[in-house]
Amino acid sequence: MKSIIQMAVGLAMVGTVAMAGEVAPDDVAYDEYGAVAVSLTGVAGDPANGIKIMTERSKGNCIACHQVTALAEFPFHGEVGPMLDGVGANRSEAELRGIVANAKITFPESVMPSFYKTHGYIRPGDAFTGKAGTEPLPPLLTAQEIEDVVAFLMTLQD
Amino acid sequence: MKMTVLKSAIAGLALVATGVMAEEGTVGFEINGDIPIVTRVPAAAHLDGALSEAISGWEYRDSSTQAMQMDDFDNPAMLAVEQAAEVWNTAMGTVGKSCADCHGDVNESMIGIRATYPKWNEKAGEVRTLAMQVNNCLTENMGAEAWKYDGADMAAMEALISIPSRGMPVNVAIDGPVASVWEQGKEMYYTRYGQLELSCASCHELNYDNLIRADHLSQGQINAFPVYRLKDTGLVTTHGRFKGCVRDTRAETFAAGSPEFVALELYVASRGNGLSVEAPAVRP
């Protein structure tokens, strides 16, 4: 009986760590410039959900640092990172995927958090509790959420 | 030529309007109309050009918050200061002495104290913050229990002790016996903690003046601490603020009063050398 429960727990863990067909955080293939050519999920990104991730504080909260004219209805936009208008025209999908997943591979000095990384932190915490967390931490965004953000960014053509 | 003269006249007038140049630094405002507060000063040499100017957090607040700090009748921190003044005169602990029994009038004996802490304590052989000194008095000289390091009693007492130093330039020493602790604090300032991998410098050196969401990032100066935080409706100490900042990087934060935060306080205080003591200030 006990082993069945343990097995069920094990399955549940597999479910949260990596969905079938997903590229796990440690397995993402960044090229020498930090770009990631292959989708992390194989499922097309949903730009509408990308907007949610971009604007919600509990998700990516991208607009905390970036201004995006197309998201003007969601206040307030920060000034810490570059404005993202036209970013879908100026950068390739692979470049954007790499930057959203781990910007520091493309820009080593960037203050941008790495959204698809689970370990290698200094004093990792348990979310915003101030208490210690145990690595591997859940990544800040899931693989599909990153694909959704990238799909939205690709719509920013001017 | 005419244009240049006109321009410099305008610039001169603008300067007078927004702030008077003090001997060193710019007086941004006065408290109660008679305590000039320097809110901008050339950055200390030990910052090696990391900042050109040290700028008080007061400059980053909206005009209504600024105004509350300009008049003690409007400053909500003064309620806690009044309470601490009563405590100052109250006998505590087994020795049966009050602060006043040894230190007399706080507004005379504590002149300049807030401006030089944290500082080296020769007898103890350690860097001491003002809070550590208060707790040391309580436990060693008064036979009383120590206060919670970042609790309300301590914050109020720090605020009271700061009052007679308002307007005096922050002037913490960074060399001699404190040098290694200062270096530890500096290293912490530039360490990218937590899952968000943010250092103090990520926001307060590289991005002051910028908005993050709706917040106007300041230099994170601590010359105004403890501050009355409107959203907390109470005083917040330096270590209380540090604790919240590190927590917000999704890190395991440090404890108030920890050796790490003592080191960080010394370093951050030194980044504001030359700014006026403003405590207790008002923040949103």
Interface residues (C-beta under 8 A of the other chain):
Chain A: R57 N61 I63 A64 C65 P75 F76 H77 G78 E79 V80 K104 V111 P113 S114 Y121 I122 R123 P124 G125 D126 A127 F128 T129 G130 K131 A132 G133 L137 L140
Chain B: T191 R192 Y193 G194 Q195 L196 E197 L198 S202 C203 L206 N207 N210 L211 I212 R213 A214 L217 K243 V246 R247 D248 T249 R250 A251 E252 T253
